[in-house]
Each structure stands twice: as structure tokens, then as C-alpha cells.
């Protein structure tokens, strides 16, 4: 029996565990996420302080 055409076959997504995904990121990506998170936290803190003190 012949294989069905490519359009009817479904591609199986590759299963990646969280540990594998974390190990796949380099130090530069992790530092970027850290800096962006800290900046967003500072902006949120400033907005909260401005709301209560202003």
C-alpha cells in the first residue's frame, strides 16, 4: 500500500522537556530575560508608588 500524500500526513511535534528547553538557552538569553524582568518589575513598582504617593 502506498503512503498517503504529504498534505494528509500530520507532523508529530517534537517532545521537549522543560529541562531540555532550559539547557538549550545560552547565558546571553538568560541574562536578557533577567534584565527585562527586573526592568518591568521596576516600572511596575514605580507605577504603584506613584499611585499611592501621588
N, C-alpha and C positions, 0 to 999 in steps of 0.2 A: 504494500500500500504506500502511496506517495505521501510525502509530508505536505501539510496544508500550506497555502501561500503565507508569506511573511506577515501580511497585514492581519491575518486572523490569529496568529500566534501571539500570546501575551508574554512580554518580557518579565521575568521574575526579578523583583528588586533585590539588590544585594543586601543581605542582613549584616548590619554593623552594630556591635555592642557599644555602649557608652564609653567603655574603657578604650576600645579601639579608636573611636572617634576623637577622644581626648588626646590620645597618643599621636594622632595624625596631625595635630596642630603644632606649629612651631612656637618657640619662645616669643617671637615678634608678634604673632597673633594674640597670644595670651596677654602680653603687656598692653597691646592696643585695647583689648576688651577691658582690662583693668583700668586703664586711664579713662576710657569713655564712661565706664560705670562710676568712677569717682567724680568725674565732671558732672554727670547727670545727678548724682547724689548732692553735690554742692549746689547746683542750680535749684533742686527741689528744696533743700534746706534754706537757701536764701529766700525763696518764694514763701515758704512757711513763716520764716522770721519777719519778712516784710508784711505779711498778712496780719500777724498778731501784734507786731510793734508799731505798725503804721496807722 
